[in-house]
Structures are given as C-alpha cells and as structure tokens.
Amino acid sequence: MTVTAPELLDYDDVVARYEPVLGLEVHVELSTATKMFCGCPTTFGAEPNTQVCPVCLGLPGSLPVLNEAAVHAAIRIGLALNCEIVPWCRFARKNYFYPDMPKNYQISQDDEPIAVNGHLDVPLADGTSWRVGIERAHMEEDTGKLTHLGSDTGRIH
C-alpha cells in the first residue's frame, strides 16, 4: 500500500471548500456596588477577607440572592447585541475543583442564559457591514480566589 501526500490547496480552494467558524468568549466585570449573589461590597484593592459573607464562602445554609443591578446590566448588554431577552432564565451550580477556588462551585447560567440569538453588525471600510452572530450572553459570578502563603511546597506556616 502506497501512502501519498495529501492534496495541497491554495487559498481560493480553501475558501471555496470550507467556512471558517471562530468563537470568542468575552468576560465583563460589572461595576455594581455589591457582588452578584450577596450584599458584600466590591471595593477594588480592599484587604483580603474583608468583603466576604457566608454566601461568598459557600457555607452550608447560606442562600444567594441575585443582584438586581446585574440583571439590568445583562439585559442592556443583550439588547445592545440584538439578542432575544428570554422571559425566564435559570442559574445552576457548576462544580469543579481548583486549588485557588474557595467554594468549589460557581453559580452560572450554563443551560438557560438571559439573552440569546443576537448579532453585531461591524461596519467595514467599503461602507458595507459584516454580521457577527452572538450565541448568548449570560451571567455568572466571579469564583473568587484563594492565596496560599508559604513556600512552593504549598505548606501553610
């Protein structure tokens, strides 16, 4: 059996045969006065452990309460991206384990986001525009961060 080199395509052949599809995931930090699911402040540069509560720490029995200002911001983002704003959306806990993650879960809209099926028209130099499809815009909390003290062995002294 003889193996031959694959056929080499020039640019025009590639463009004729294939449609490139690119995906971007863009994160935006909202400038709300409090966190996404509790009343703790969001003051940048505050001392560690000064802006936390039982909800932030994921303590048993603590229940999150959604930040209304964040919902309004998400709706505005969805409208700016020409999305459909859904009448009902859902949050769920996305469980995963990282050494720097305090709760080992993140509250997110993985399955049922607040805004779907949008687009953004990008003007081009020739006067036409290029339409970029927007699959979704959803809300999720920042998972927080643990900082470990000690040497590179990970031991805390």
TIVOTI-550528 format. One record per residue: x, y, z of N, C-alpha, C, O in turn; residue number from 0. Coordinates in Angstrom, 3 decimals, decimal comma. Each point is the difference from the previous one (the first is absolute). Example, Ala and Ser with C-alpha at 12.3 -4.5 7.8 and 13.67 -1.06 7.14 Angstrom:
# TIVOTI-550528
VEXGU_nxx_nyy_nzz_caxx_cayy_cazz_cxx_cyy_czz_oxx_oyy_ozz_k
VEXGU_13,190_-5,690_7,800_-0,890_1,190_0,000_0,900_1,200_0,000_1,036_-0,019_0,665_0;
VEXGU_-1,386_1,069_-1,385_0,820_1,190_0,060_-0,770_1,090_0,730_0,509_1,108_0,169_1;
//
This chain:
# TIVOTI-550528
VEXGU_nxx_nyy_nzz_caxx_cayy_cazz_cxx_cyy_czz_oxx_oyy_ozz_k
VEXGU_0,850_-1,181_0,000_-0,850_1,181_0,000_0,893_1,241_0,000_0,908_0,126_0,822_0;
VEXGU_-1,173_0,763_-1,731_0,782_1,221_-0,124_-0,782_1,159_0,593_-1,174_0,200_-0,313_1;
VEXGU_1,837_0,558_1,171_-0,628_1,172_0,603_0,513_1,222_-0,736_1,207_0,195_-0,145_2;
VEXGU_-2,139_0,626_-0,317_0,392_1,211_-0,722_-0,272_1,223_0,871_-0,807_-0,039_0,929_3;
VEXGU_1,491_1,100_-1,249_-0,197_1,251_0,730_-1,389_0,543_-0,293_-0,495_-0,137_-1,118_4;
VEXGU_-0,138_0,751_2,107_-1,322_0,582_-0,255_0,096_1,124_-1,022_1,030_0,659_-0,144_5;
VEXGU_-2,128_-0,468_-0,552_-0,056_1,058_-1,004_0,157_1,360_0,684_-0,681_0,293_0,983_6;
VEXGU_1,572_0,517_-1,507_0,178_1,342_0,542_-0,978_0,944_-0,677_-0,146_-0,009_-1,223_7;
VEXGU_-0,517_0,816_2,022_-0,994_0,930_-0,521_0,551_1,416_0,044_0,727_0,371_0,922_8;
VEXGU_-1,083_0,411_-1,928_0,365_1,406_0,078_-1,123_0,750_0,725_-1,033_-0,582_0,330_9;
VEXGU_1,243_1,852_-0,094_-0,937_0,801_0,787_-1,419_-0,047_-0,571_-0,957_-0,202_0,747_10;
VEXGU_0,811_0,384_-2,054_-1,328_0,020_-0,615_-0,718_-1,333_0,172_-1,210_-0,022_0,222_11;
VEXGU_1,948_-1,103_-0,323_-0,607_-1,317_0,205_-0,484_-0,164_1,442_-1,082_-0,532_0,250_12;
VEXGU_1,888_0,991_0,673_-0,377_-0,113_1,415_-1,263_0,811_0,270_-0,926_-0,493_0,645_13;
VEXGU_0,881_1,725_-1,130_-1,166_0,858_0,215_-1,241_-0,602_-0,653_-1,098_0,108_0,546_14;
VEXGU_1,259_-0,735_-1,698_-1,133_-0,610_-0,691_-0,511_-1,242_0,735_-1,201_-0,268_-0,019_15;
VEXGU_2,079_-0,487_0,659_-0,387_-1,267_0,636_-0,424_0,124_1,462_-0,821_-0,782_0,478_16;
VEXGU_1,373_1,751_0,223_-0,204_0,063_1,447_-0,517_1,362_0,436_0,306_1,027_-0,606_17;
VEXGU_-1,092_-1,046_1,666_-0,452_1,244_0,621_0,677_0,102_1,367_-0,253_-0,830_0,872_18;
VEXGU_1,096_1,818_-0,676_0,637_0,126_1,316_-1,017_0,466_1,047_-0,784_0,917_-0,247_19;
VEXGU_0,808_-1,542_1,382_-0,870_0,380_1,109_0,892_0,249_1,212_0,739_-0,886_0,430_20;
VEXGU_-0,812_2,087_0,110_0,810_0,379_1,154_-0,912_0,290_1,174_-1,106_0,509_-0,175_21;
VEXGU_1,563_-0,828_1,353_-0,766_0,292_1,197_0,815_0,808_0,982_1,189_-0,255_0,192_22;
VEXGU_-1,820_1,221_0,424_0,642_0,806_1,034_-0,846_-0,071_1,257_-1,228_0,044_-0,063_23;
VEXGU_1,881_-0,150_1,184_-0,690_0,093_1,284_0,525_1,255_0,674_1,184_0,096_0,322_24;
VEXGU_-2,070_0,860_-0,113_0,393_1,291_0,546_-0,601_0,139_1,396_-1,200_-0,203_0,186_25;
VEXGU_2,028_0,547_0,787_-0,470_0,213_1,366_-0,014_1,490_0,296_0,913_0,732_-0,381_26;
VEXGU_-1,959_-0,295_1,064_-0,147_1,400_0,367_-0,243_0,072_1,503_-0,857_-0,709_0,527_27;
VEXGU_1,597_1,550_0,152_-0,234_0,210_1,428_-0,922_1,198_0,149_0,343_1,110_-0,407_28;
VEXGU_-1,508_-1,333_0,989_-0,970_1,075_0,171_0,431_0,919_1,136_0,626_-0,446_0,962_29;
VEXGU_-0,954_1,705_-1,074_0,376_0,967_1,041_-1,159_0,204_0,975_-0,426_1,128_0,248_30;
VEXGU_-0,070_-2,222_0,295_-1,070_0,079_0,994_0,615_0,264_1,374_1,173_-0,290_0,231_31;
VEXGU_-1,974_0,840_0,670_0,495_0,325_1,342_0,199_-1,249_0,852_0,816_-0,008_0,922_32;
VEXGU_-1,568_-1,047_-1,235_0,099_-1,239_0,772_0,232_-1,183_-0,931_-0,149_0,107_-1,217_33;
VEXGU_0,512_-1,225_1,810_0,293_-1,206_-0,772_-1,262_-0,567_-0,640_-1,109_0,442_0,300_34;
VEXGU_1,283_-1,411_-1,173_-1,094_-0,557_-0,796_-1,085_-0,691_0,838_-1,183_0,096_-0,327_35;
VEXGU_1,573_-0,787_1,398_-0,980_-0,794_0,735_-0,052_0,288_1,500_-0,531_-0,804_0,766_36;
VEXGU_1,076_1,944_-0,342_-0,096_0,380_1,410_0,156_1,517_0,102_0,186_0,683_-1,007_37;
VEXGU_-0,264_-0,177_2,204_0,090_1,442_0,203_1,390_0,504_0,325_0,161_1,158_0,384_38;
VEXGU_0,851_-2,007_-0,529_1,374_0,429_0,298_0,475_1,025_-1,023_-0,319_-0,106_-1,184_39;
VEXGU_1,089_1,106_1,645_0,508_1,022_-0,919_1,031_-0,567_-0,973_0,519_-1,100_0,188_40;
VEXGU_-0,239_1,870_-1,220_0,965_-0,409_-1,031_1,135_1,014_-0,114_0,445_0,312_-1,105_41;
VEXGU_0,014_0,193_2,216_1,039_1,024_0,011_1,327_-0,590_-0,457_0,533_-0,907_0,639_42;
VEXGU_0,000_1,420_-1,742_1,269_-0,496_-0,520_1,132_0,364_0,953_0,063_1,118_0,510_43;
VEXGU_0,820_-2,068_-0,279_1,165_0,246_0,832_-0,248_-0,135_1,489_0,891_0,293_0,798_44;
VEXGU_-2,085_-0,731_-0,400_-0,283_-0,175_1,430_0,878_-1,110_0,573_0,475_-0,868_-0,732_45;
VEXGU_-0,269_0,905_2,019_0,793_-1,029_0,669_-0,661_-1,369_-0,180_-1,226_-0,087_-0,063_46;
VEXGU_2,021_-0,976_-0,021_-0,564_-1,349_-0,131_-0,967_-0,320_1,143_0,209_0,407_1,143_47;
VEXGU_-1,253_-1,131_-1,471_-0,999_-0,492_0,959_-0,805_1,096_0,685_-0,575_-0,244_1,060_48;
VEXGU_0,517_1,435_-1,629_-0,796_1,077_0,587_-1,315_0,219_-0,749_-0,837_0,782_0,450_49;
VEXGU_0,643_-1,450_-1,574_-1,220_0,160_-0,792_-0,629_-1,363_-0,260_-0,331_-0,335_-1,137_50;
VEXGU_0,171_-0,444_2,196_-0,550_-1,347_-0,132_-1,109_-0,224_1,016_-0,086_0,680_1,023_51;
VEXGU_-0,757_-1,652_-1,337_-1,105_-0,377_0,869_-0,220_-1,507_-0,157_0,715_-0,634_-0,776_52;
VEXGU_-1,669_0,046_1,479_-0,248_-1,438_-0,149_-0,322_-0,423_-1,439_0,365_-1,101_-0,412_53;
VEXGU_-1,043_1,964_-0,356_-0,302_-0,342_-1,402_1,289_-0,042_-0,813_0,223_-0,940_-0,763_54;
VEXGU_0,623_1,950_0,921_1,281_0,041_-0,723_0,836_-1,237_0,283_0,666_-0,528_-0,891_55;
VEXGU_-0,706_0,078_2,118_0,825_-1,126_0,412_-0,651_-1,347_-0,282_0,630_-1,042_0,178_56;
VEXGU_-1,888_1,054_-0,616_-0,698_-1,247_-0,301_-0,310_-0,815_1,240_-0,011_-1,230_-0,053_57;
VEXGU_-0,242_1,900_1,172_-0,268_-0,722_1,242_-1,373_-0,661_-0,044_-0,933_0,555_-0,580_58;
VEXGU_0,798_-1,720_1,179_-1,288_-0,706_0,009_-1,107_0,879_0,574_0,189_0,682_1,008_59;
VEXGU_-1,336_-0,710_-1,657_-1,160_0,757_0,448_-0,091_1,402_-0,558_-1,049_0,635_0,109_60;
VEXGU_2,110_-0,138_-0,699_-0,049_1,350_-0,570_-0,630_-0,062_-1,386_0,293_-0,900_-0,787_61;
VEXGU_-1,155_1,858_0,500_-0,705_0,020_-1,283_0,317_1,283_-0,763_-0,080_1,092_0,563_62;
VEXGU_0,435_-1,217_-1,826_0,306_1,183_-0,808_-1,258_0,786_-0,356_-1,081_-0,569_-0,149_63;
VEXGU_1,238_1,881_0,016_-1,072_0,887_-0,463_0,568_0,779_-1,180_1,037_0,651_0,122_64;
VEXGU_-1,716_-0,717_-1,263_0,492_0,601_-1,235_0,013_1,528_0,070_-0,952_0,616_0,481_65;
VEXGU_2,024_-0,023_-0,958_0,195_1,443_-0,048_-0,852_0,576_-1,140_0,255_-0,286_-1,170_66;
VEXGU_-1,249_1,085_1,506_-0,918_0,560_-0,999_0,724_0,886_-1,014_-0,333_-0,015_-1,185_67;
VEXGU_1,314_0,781_1,641_0,754_0,869_-0,913_0,742_-0,824_-1,047_0,134_0,431_-1,145_68;
VEXGU_0,347_-1,605_1,525_0,692_-0,876_-0,949_-0,963_-0,517_-1,064_0,367_-0,120_-1,169_69;
VEXGU_-1,589_-0,182_1,571_-1,008_-0,457_-0,969_-0,300_1,110_-1,000_-0,078_-0,251_-1,203_70;
VEXGU_-0,090_1,471_1,691_-0,255_1,131_-0,903_1,164_0,194_-0,974_-0,217_0,258_-1,184_71;
VEXGU_1,440_-0,380_1,677_1,177_0,141_-0,870_0,039_-1,109_-1,047_0,322_0,256_-1,160_72;
VEXGU_-0,645_-1,475_1,555_-0,002_-1,121_-0,947_-1,063_0,199_-1,079_0,232_-0,322_-1,166_73;
VEXGU_-1,377_0,842_1,541_-1,050_0,283_-0,985_0,474_1,083_-0,973_-0,212_-0,117_-1,207_74;
VEXGU_0,849_1,166_1,725_0,521_1,058_-0,879_1,045_-0,553_-0,966_0,010_0,364_-1,176_75;
VEXGU_0,862_-1,233_1,660_1,000_-0,623_-0,871_-0,691_-0,827_-1,076_0,358_0,077_-1,175_76;
VEXGU_-1,346_-0,868_1,578_-0,744_-0,810_-0,964_-0,675_0,848_-1,064_0,040_-0,343_-1,181_77;
VEXGU_-0,656_1,440_1,584_-0,656_0,887_-0,971_1,021_0,651_-0,929_-0,255_0,138_-1,196_78;
VEXGU_1,406_0,264_1,731_1,047_0,607_-0,831_0,528_-0,986_-1,032_0,470_0,403_-1,064_79;
VEXGU_-0,546_-1,695_1,373_0,456_-1,044_-0,923_-1,149_-0,575_-0,829_0,147_-1,048_-0,629_80;
VEXGU_-1,286_1,734_0,630_-1,168_-0,406_-0,791_-0,470_-1,406_0,338_-0,452_-0,737_-0,876_81;
VEXGU_0,559_0,367_2,142_-0,418_-1,332_0,452_-1,485_-0,008_0,349_-0,612_1,044_0,224_82;
VEXGU_0,060_-2,238_-0,185_-1,323_-0,208_0,579_0,200_-0,083_1,508_0,837_-0,771_0,471_83;
VEXGU_-1,588_1,548_0,284_0,050_-0,077_1,460_-1,072_-1,006_0,410_-1,186_0,196_-0,267_84;
VEXGU_1,611_-1,257_0,907_-0,932_-1,078_0,328_-0,874_0,402_1,186_0,439_0,760_0,863_85;
VEXGU_-1,677_-1,268_-0,816_-0,878_0,355_1,113_0,362_-0,721_1,299_-0,440_0,396_1,080_86;
VEXGU_1,248_-1,461_-1,193_0,357_-0,793_1,180_1,392_-0,566_-0,215_0,295_-0,524_-1,074_87;
VEXGU_0,549_0,620_2,061_1,339_-0,587_-0,091_0,312_-0,701_1,317_-0,684_0,195_1,005_88;
VEXGU_1,728_-1,010_-1,032_0,300_-0,824_1,173_1,489_0,050_0,327_0,845_0,070_-0,893_89;
VEXGU_-0,545_-0,106_2,171_1,374_-0,110_0,480_0,206_-1,402_0,552_-0,932_-0,629_0,502_90;
VEXGU_2,154_0,154_-0,602_0,347_-1,306_0,557_1,413_0,072_0,565_0,782_0,887_-0,344_91;
VEXGU_-0,481_-1,827_1,205_1,367_-0,100_0,524_0,835_-0,834_-0,944_-0,341_-1,143_-0,306_92;
VEXGU_1,424_1,712_-0,148_0,959_-0,711_-0,845_1,119_-0,444_0,942_0,773_0,824_0,488_93;
VEXGU_-0,693_-2,122_-0,240_0,956_-0,528_0,971_1,318_-0,359_-0,658_0,033_-0,735_-0,987_94;
VEXGU_1,029_1,247_1,527_1,336_-0,414_-0,399_0,970_0,377_1,110_-0,298_0,839_0,849_95;
VEXGU_1,451_-1,468_-0,873_0,936_0,128_1,114_1,348_0,514_-0,480_0,696_-0,668_-0,766_96;
VEXGU_-0,338_1,848_1,220_1,309_0,585_-0,256_0,586_0,394_1,351_-0,746_0,365_0,908_97;
VEXGU_2,059_-0,430_-0,759_0,600_0,333_1,293_-0,227_1,441_0,447_0,076_0,294_1,193_98;
VEXGU_-0,353_0,609_-2,134_-0,175_1,407_0,377_-1,454_0,437_0,042_-0,285_1,197_0,041_99;
VEXGU_-0,645_-2,154_-0,049_-1,423_0,330_-0,050_-0,666_-0,290_1,346_-0,047_-1,156_0,422_100;
VEXGU_-0,466_2,178_0,258_-0,501_-0,180_1,361_-1,196_-0,946_0,136_-0,035_-0,803_0,933_101;
VEXGU_-0,935_0,877_-1,829_-1,248_-0,747_0,186_-0,057_-1,326_-0,749_-0,837_-0,846_0,313_102;
VEXGU_1,703_0,654_-1,286_-0,026_-1,177_-0,874_-1,255_-0,072_-0,862_-0,341_-1,063_-0,517_103;
VEXGU_-0,341_2,186_0,363_-1,080_0,103_-0,977_-0,138_1,456_-0,415_0,476_0,915_0,672_104;
VEXGU_-1,142_-0,735_-1,799_-0,275_1,336_-0,522_-1,465_0,043_-0,395_-0,493_-0,925_-0,645_105;
VEXGU_-0,209_1,979_1,019_-1,395_0,169_-0,411_0,012_0,631_-1,386_0,564_1,076_-0,198_106;
VEXGU_-1,199_-1,764_-0,771_0,086_0,417_-1,400_-1,301_-0,309_-0,733_-0,826_-0,774_0,485_107;
VEXGU_0,650_1,377_-1,643_-1,141_-0,272_-0,872_0,459_-0,856_-1,171_-0,067_0,438_-1,148_108;
VEXGU_0,516_-1,614_1,416_0,543_-0,845_-1,055_-1,076_-0,467_-0,982_0,211_0,043_-1,211_109;
VEXGU_-1,352_-0,484_1,718_-1,040_-0,586_-0,861_-1,018_1,001_-0,535_-0,414_-0,098_-1,155_110;
VEXGU_0,010_1,049_1,972_-1,081_0,908_-0,388_0,406_1,448_0,263_-0,324_0,557_1,049_111;
VEXGU_1,041_0,058_-2,011_0,503_1,368_0,182_-1,095_1,051_-0,140_-1,097_-0,286_-0,478_112;
VEXGU_1,411_1,491_0,897_-0,965_1,102_-0,028_-0,206_0,567_-1,407_-1,061_0,553_-0,288_113;
VEXGU_2,059_-0,683_-0,592_-0,084_0,577_-1,350_0,555_-0,991_-1,020_1,056_-0,595_0,215_114;
VEXGU_-1,777_0,421_-1,331_0,404_-0,983_-1,015_-0,214_0,542_-1,415_-0,722_0,974_-0,210_115;
VEXGU_1,366_-1,628_-0,742_-0,234_0,220_-1,439_0,134_1,457_-0,440_-0,915_0,554_-0,608_116;
VEXGU_2,030_0,050_0,910_0,201_1,385_-0,389_0,978_0,147_-1,144_0,429_-0,981_-0,607_117;
VEXGU_-0,089_2,210_0,331_1,002_0,286_-1,027_0,558_1,403_0,221_-0,597_0,838_0,676_118;
VEXGU_1,748_-0,622_-1,264_0,639_1,304_0,037_0,465_0,311_-1,413_0,753_-0,776_-0,588_119;
VEXGU_-1,192_1,896_0,038_0,411_0,404_-1,341_1,246_0,879_0,101_-0,020_1,057_0,630_120;
VEXGU_1,098_-1,510_-1,261_1,277_0,711_0,040_0,177_0,748_-1,317_0,069_-0,631_-1,054_121;
VEXGU_0,007_1,966_1,090_0,174_0,753_-1,248_1,390_-0,237_-0,599_1,001_-0,038_0,715_122;
VEXGU_-0,963_-0,119_-2,032_1,255_-0,211_-0,718_0,385_1,270_-0,760_-0,825_0,890_-0,204_123;
VEXGU_2,074_-0,825_-0,206_0,528_1,193_-0,673_-0,729_0,306_-1,304_-0,084_1,162_-0,396_124;
VEXGU_-0,450_-2,192_-0,283_-0,663_0,230_-1,289_-1,455_0,436_0,141_-0,712_0,110_-0,998_125;
VEXGU_0,263_0,141_2,235_-1,368_0,456_0,215_-0,982_-1,119_0,296_-1,126_0,267_0,420_126;
VEXGU_1,527_-1,514_-0,628_-0,870_-1,124_0,339_0,238_-0,365_1,467_0,795_0,637_0,691_127;
VEXGU_-1,488_-1,658_-0,239_0,227_-0,463_1,369_0,100_-1,517_0,017_-0,461_-0,686_-0,912_128;
VEXGU_1,064_0,195_1,954_0,183_-1,435_0,181_-0,744_-0,377_1,263_0,249_0,574_1,060_129;
VEXGU_-1,163_-1,536_-1,155_-0,824_-0,400_1,139_0,675_-1,134_0,765_0,323_-1,048_-0,559_130;
VEXGU_-0,122_1,285_1,841_0,558_-1,010_0,894_-1,143_-0,556_0,835_-0,703_0,754_0,672_131;
VEXGU_0,513_-2,061_-0,711_-1,045_-0,631_0,796_0,392_-0,072_1,469_1,149_-0,288_0,334_132;
VEXGU_-2,104_0,550_0,526_0,202_-0,094_1,449_-0,894_-1,132_0,498_-1,226_0,092_-0,067_133;
VEXGU_1,839_-1,145_0,561_-0,767_-1,156_0,477_-0,744_0,308_1,291_-1,164_-0,367_0,158_134;
VEXGU_1,846_1,048_0,769_-0,596_0,197_1,315_0,735_1,076_0,782_1,158_0,309_-0,279_135;
VEXGU_-1,836_0,246_1,246_0,618_0,826_1,038_-0,573_-0,520_1,310_-1,217_-0,062_0,173_136;
VEXGU_2,085_-0,306_0,733_-0,500_-0,538_1,261_0,748_0,580_1,189_1,070_0,591_-0,142_137;
VEXGU_-1,656_-0,773_1,307_0,585_0,509_1,237_0,617_-1,148_0,784_-0,517_-1,117_0,007_138;
VEXGU_1,630_1,411_0,649_0,581_-0,958_0,932_0,856_0,766_0,991_0,487_1,094_-0,284_139;
VEXGU_-0,319_-1,684_1,437_0,800_0,671_1,027_1,479_-0,201_-0,247_0,423_-0,977_-0,619_140;
VEXGU_0,349_1,917_1,114_1,444_-0,191_0,065_0,224_-1,019_1,105_-0,569_0,125_1,084_141;
VEXGU_1,380_-1,115_-1,344_0,146_-1,099_0,952_0,831_0,342_1,220_0,070_-0,801_0,932_142;
VEXGU_0,550_1,941_-0,909_0,843_0,352_1,138_1,390_-0,573_-0,174_0,310_-0,626_-1,013_143;
VEXGU_0,520_0,847_2,012_1,382_-0,456_-0,107_0,553_-0,269_1,388_-0,197_0,790_0,924_144;
VEXGU_0,881_-1,896_-0,787_0,745_-0,286_1,222_1,468_0,272_-0,268_0,520_-0,358_-1,057_145;
VEXGU_0,137_0,978_1,993_1,437_0,213_-0,106_0,661_-0,804_1,103_-0,295_0,187_1,181_146;
VEXGU_1,184_-1,077_-1,567_0,667_-0,864_0,968_1,343_0,595_0,390_0,795_0,381_-0,859_147;
VEXGU_-0,552_-0,305_2,142_1,272_0,499_0,507_0,945_-1,171_0,201_-0,442_-1,144_0,112_148;
VEXGU_1,698_1,411_-0,065_0,954_-1,064_0,259_0,910_-0,203_-1,189_0,014_0,802_-0,934_149;
VEXGU_0,740_-1,873_0,976_0,971_-0,276_-1,054_-0,664_-0,666_-1,195_-1,217_-0,180_-0,027_150;
VEXGU_2,022_-0,180_-0,952_-0,533_-0,638_-1,201_-0,493_-1,419_0,259_-0,521_-0,642_-0,912_151;
VEXGU_0,674_0,140_2,136_-0,523_-1,328_0,332_-1,492_0,056_0,261_-0,659_-1,037_0,078_152;
VEXGU_0,117_2,248_0,058_-1,423_0,143_0,252_-0,359_-0,064_1,469_-1,173_0,126_0,351_153;
VEXGU_2,151_-0,317_0,513_-0,276_-0,077_1,429_-0,242_1,396_0,549_0,688_0,956_-0,359_154;
VEXGU_-1,659_-0,859_1,220_-0,294_1,273_0,653_0,671_-0,016_1,363_-0,199_-0,934_0,776_155;
VEXGU_0,988_1,953_-0,475_0,738_0,059_1,275_-0,752_0,839_0,998_0,455_0,170_1,131_156;
//
